Structure formats: C-alpha cells, structure tokens
Amino acid sequence: MTFLRLLLLALCCFTLSAQAQTATPPSIGDGSSGNPYQIATLNNLYWLSQTSTVWDKHFIQTADIDASATKQWDDGDGGDPEGFLPIGNFSTTFTGSYDGQGFMIDSLTINRPTTSGIGFFAATSAASISNLYLKHVSITGNMFVGALVGNNASSTLEDCFSSGSVTGNQDVGGLVGYNRYASTIDKGFSSCTVSSTIKRVGGLVGYNSTSTITYSASKGFVTGVEDVGGLVGANWESTIRESYSLSNVSGSEDVGGLAGYNNGTIQFCWSAGEVSGTTNVGGLVGRSENLILNNNFWDMETSNQLTSSNGGTGKTTAEMKTDIDYLIDGWPEYMLQFDYQINFGYPFIYGLPYESDEMSIPANYTDAMDFDNNGVTVQFQTGNPNTTPLNLSIQQTDTEPGIVGSLPGLVENLSPRYWTANLQHGSVNGTYDITFDISGIPGISSCSDLYVLKRADGNSPWIDVETLGGVLEFSKCPDSLIVRGLTSFSDFVIGGGSDNPLPVELATFTGKIMPGGIALNWKTFTETDNLGFVVLRNGNPVASYASHARLKGQGTSLQETIYSFLDKSVHPENTYTYQLQSVDYSGQTHNYNQTVTLTLQQPQAYELSQNYPNPFNPTTTIRFVMKEAGKATLMVFDMLGRKVFEKTLQAEKGEHTLTFNGDHLTSGMYFYRLTTENFSKTMKMMLLK
C-alpha cells in the first residue's frame, strides 16, 4: 500500500472519529443566570468542553445523558482513545455554574494518564456545581484527579454523587482530586473505586486544603501508598463535619478509615470500613498534627483496628448500629437516620444515594429495571412521559405484613414476603408492569389461586390489583408473578386462596422486649396438616390463627417457615411466660414444651423518641414512655407555630406508640410536643411528599 493511500486512510479514520464528536450548542438559553444554557445531549457536553469562551456562563442539565460513546473518543494522536476532554483547564478555569437538576451522566470515560487536572471539570475557580450524578465513570489522570472536579478552587459543590473508578498518581479522589482555597462540599457522595500510585488519595477527596466538607460520605474501595483515607486522603487546615466513610482502605503510611493524615478539624464523623497499612494506621485517622477531633467514632470490629486510631472513640459494630446518642449531638435530627435495611444498618445521611434499593428511571424509558436485591422488575409500557427521571426505591421484607380490616374477595391469607415501593422523586404519568419474584415462598400449590394485593400504606386495607385496573399474568409462575398496567407505587403482597394456605417441627422460639410490647418469633422446619398457631400467655390464649392471619399454618410443608407476633397488651413490672400450641386440620391441639419468660421493667423516666420513619410520607410512628399513668397530650406544629394536630389520652405507665398521618399537610419541617403533668418535650420531624 502506497504512502498516499495510507495517508488517505488515516485521514478517513480521523474524520469518522471527529464525526462521532459533534459540538452542538444548546438550543435553549443564553448562559445568563436567568436564562442558563440547557444541556440535554452528549453533543452539548462536547460543545461545552471545547468552547472556553462560555466557561464563565451558567448551565442546567435537562435530561440524563448516556456518555458511553466517550470510551471511543480519540484526539487523533495515534495513541489509545483519550475519551472526554475535561471542561476548563489551569489557564482558563471554569468559573460559572452547572446545575444537574438531579439528572445523571452515565459511563463517562477520560483516559489521560499523563495529564494533571482530570475530571468532568478539570479546574474550577469560584464556580458552583450542584445536583449532578456521575454514574459508572472511568477516570484516569496524573495529578489532581476526581470524577467531578480535578482541581476545585474557591468553589461550591452541593448534592453531587459519583460511582465507577478513578485512578491517578497524586491528589486523587472519588469526587474531587484537590479541594482548596475555601471551597465547600456539602452532601457529596462517592462509591467509586479510587487508587493512587503516590500519595493523598481518598474515597471522596484526595487533598482537602483550607476547605470544608459537610454531610458527605464514601462507600467504595481506596488504595494508595501515603495519606490514604476512606473519605479524605489528607485534611490540611480544613474542616470535615457530619460525614462518614464505609470505604475499605489499604495503603502503606498514614492510612485511616476516615482520613489518612489530618492537620485540621474533624467533628461528628465516623468510619466503619476495613483499614490496613504499615505505618500510622488508624480506624478513624492514620496520623494527626494540631488536630481538633470531637465526637468521632470508628467501628473497631469491621476496621480490624481494635485500639489503633489517632483520635476518635472505638465502638463495636452493634453499638455503631444501635446507639444513636453517640452521634446525634451536633447533627440536625432529620439528617441522621437509622434503618437496619439501609446502609448495612449504620446511620445514614438523608438525601445521599443508596444504590442497593433505589434506581433512577429516565423519562420515556421502556427497558426493564431490575431491583435485583429486592426481587422486583419494573418496566414502563410506553415510557413515563416526564421531563425528569423517577427515583424509585423498593424494599423486600421477608415477613407477613399486617392486615387492616378484612382481606378482599376470595383471599384467605398473605405470603410471608411483601414489597414497599416508594417514589423518592418524580411522579407516575404512565402505566408500568411489575414482576415479583415468588420463588421460595412456602405453601404455593396452585398458581391460578394466587392474587396480588396493593395498599396505600400500613394503615390502609389491602386491595386486589385487578380492581385497580391491573392485569395479573401467570406465565412465569411459580417463579414469578407479573402485574401489568399499574399507575402508582406503594405496598404489594401475594395473597392465597383456599388452595394456597400460606404459613410441625418447631425449631426455635424466642422473645424480645420491643417498643410497644413483647415480640415473639419462632421457626418451623416442617409442618404436617398445620392449620395454625395459638399463643398462650401465662397459660391463657392471647392470639390465635382464627383472628390473626399471620398465625395461620403452612398445611404440609418441608420448608423452613418463620412466624412472629407482637403482644401489645403488656404492662411494666410484670413477668410474662409464653408457650405455643398448633392445631391441625382435624382440630387436634398440639402443645410445645419451649417457653419464653420476660419481665418488663418499671420505666425510670418520661421519654419522647424520634419518630420513625423520618422523613415520612404520609404516616409515621411516634413513641413515648410514661413514668407513671396520667393524661398525655401530643401536639404537632408547623414552622409558623400553627397547631395542625392534637390528641389527648389517658395513658398507662410504660411505652406507647401513636401513628401520625400527614396526608392533609404539605411537605416541610414540623415539630411534635408531648406534654404531661410533669414532663414536656418537643422534637422535629420532616414530611416529604
């Protein structure tokens, strides 16, 4: 082949590559604060990265952007594809604003291992970046490397998240490489795998210098050599507050679960990832100088650092997951939440993403979305016609849900598995299909005798989805059930008719004192003709399968089954002994020898607890304790001090729970106050619709 033909072929290939990278200016906006440029496509992003004259302007993102094509983008220099060219550089920094509006940029690739200042933004100065999720990034650079910003100077980042991988040599972070000159990061989160070959590498920020990080977290893998931290590699004359790390961290020198090296202020923070290194290794901080460390904690067990940390207090895993008092001082109460099904049971910060049970469904998206950890698939039939994506969380609970009123139609019982689907953002304007994994649910013998039920919340009755317009499909039963044509999300459960008696060899029988009563739990290995259970308290029946659906038996089953019952009619200073009976289809009663004995202690003081869940929509439970019997009044006020709810009751000594329904209220902060003759306390709660 002649040189001329080779040259023509090279020019042709370069032209094809350039055609894939079309710089398309936004069709809406002029870059002013009142009329920002609207970024909606990958071509818009390419235009922004190539046009330095607009780096002082204002931008908003108006759609999710698939950036997977950047993996093949080539600068035409004959080497490996370099991917996306970062916005801004050291000579002309980005000084404008970029509001992602909750949209994501998916699969952004930057492969520039010899270049410093690498990220979606290379370098910023007095900029503002907010509400942006960089998902599945692949970022490689030299120094000052981060998924969002390489070199962040005098700028503000808020509600920005990243996932994927970030690699560099020095000052490398999952979100920001170098955060300096009075910059602030508020509500930042990264689950990136982050690695550095030299020093200052962190799950969120590599080097935090004279800047502030608040309400932020990391949950990935961080590896490096020196100054290696789960959240921040090195914290120099800077402040980190109300933040945490679940990142696993490994390095050589100055290695910490939260920060590798600290010469600043760290307050109200904690870490729980595995930490390993050689010199100056700590569960919370590896090495500190001129430190200010207040109210900070690390998990001694998961970190494998039982005593080692340059600052902070070590706690057991159980203490980290159950003792909210160790962190609550200094945190706004609505920001710090506990839920054993979220964040591995550790406290979490409201507003940060948790990928295990929440997904973003783009507008007009019709592909199936698999919530793998929760046994559910959601697929819109024609695409949800919204301008913004839906953020949908789904949680599976492996126990039988409660029943309000009676079950509909021919439904006789409920499966010991139900799902809670909540919209975190957006609304449903179309119809969707939902598939439930029913494999492993005991007692299913006839698919045609199964039902899918739906309820608005835990205080509402179950309704057959077919009466709501849904169409039930059995083509994949007994592995799964499909409901087509639904228009809203809430609670779902599988119901059984006469041929499916959902929940006897008794394996375990245990009890525990809980808020609101005594919780009993038992498990059977096998059951034969089991109609159901009767619970005896001090020799007398207190609950039966005839009145409590969750006590109904499995009939004949070779699978393990778990049962539970909450006895609410108990009082302090009393001792209770519980025993079980089972009744078979012939009516014969069988007694079991296992017993559970518990004593309720006299309450030592009045108490008003944080409502749960919080934030809530629209119902939440408020728990309080009466030191002695008497009149108790619970009131709820809005932010202007207007009373929106009041209930007075004659309360017995001990624990009480009350359900508050905010369905008639607007979203916002509310105050609830408990008043008795000798006690008064007010707390906050957040209603989010």
Disulfide bonds with the S-S distance in Angstrom:
Cys447-Cys477 2.12
